[in-house]
Amino acid sequence: MTDTSASSMLEPNDGQLHETHGETTSLNRDSEPLLGRGDPPPFTLLNENGQAPLVIFCDHAGRAIPRKLGNLGLTPGELAQHIAWDIGIANVAAILARNLDAPCVLSNYSRLVIDCNRRLDDPTSIAQESDRIVVPGNRGLDGLARAHRAEEIFKPYHFAVADLIKKKREAGPVTAILSLHSFTPVMNGFKRPWHFGVLWNRDARLPIPLMQRLAQLPHVVVGDNEPYSGRDEHGFSIIYHAEAQGLPHALIEIRQDLISDEAGVNRWTAKLETAVKGLLIDPTIFPQRK
Ligand SMILES: [Zn+2]
């Protein structure tokens, strides 16, 4: 994927979308909006004016489904699983953002409604099947149905992230990007041994020292491009918001069973916080800061 193609996902309609957000857009002028009364906003913005040279975002933080879409044809049990969201990560992100004094954007809608970490033209943007579970509500969608999800959920979320990054870049010389995810402990019968995974591609500035700092903590197993690889370029958000802009960045994965309750969230967020705090005072990453 080239930088140009990633950028083209949002830029052509940027101004128009900002002006028309909350009303109708050119794409849905002929029908009712997807989101209505009782539906949450597409994203939650935390600690908007946080002072750290850092922007945090979570593409899969929430599992809301627009009321119009019912339950997408899935059971409550299926909608509580990892296929719908990154279990535990919203709680981790909220604590991390507060303690590091960093702004943070959480996506509120389930990745099954639209995956905020996939290009809009990716076949898995609105997945018809996930981890062998068929998603009936995503089958046979027409262009208008897809456009509503893109315009009302995907784009507002990404505009919020882009706005934060723009403000940060205006305020200081270096802004780092952290994208937080969580992964299921077992996949295809394989028990994943890592506590944290750091996914990265070409830019080693953040990932290498971050992995070193995490690995120095007692009893922490860190995956280098595990359980997924940052080099497969399936993701959208890091490429669009960080790589294409030359900003230091890392995608961090935390194993879901570790952060499934409050005690676990506190314990494992504290470890991540220790490692990231070390990065923030590292002059090789943030040269103009003490
Ligand atoms: Zn995720």
Residues whose N, C-alpha, C, O or C-beta is under 5 A from the ligand:
A	BS01	ZN	H60 D86 H181 S182
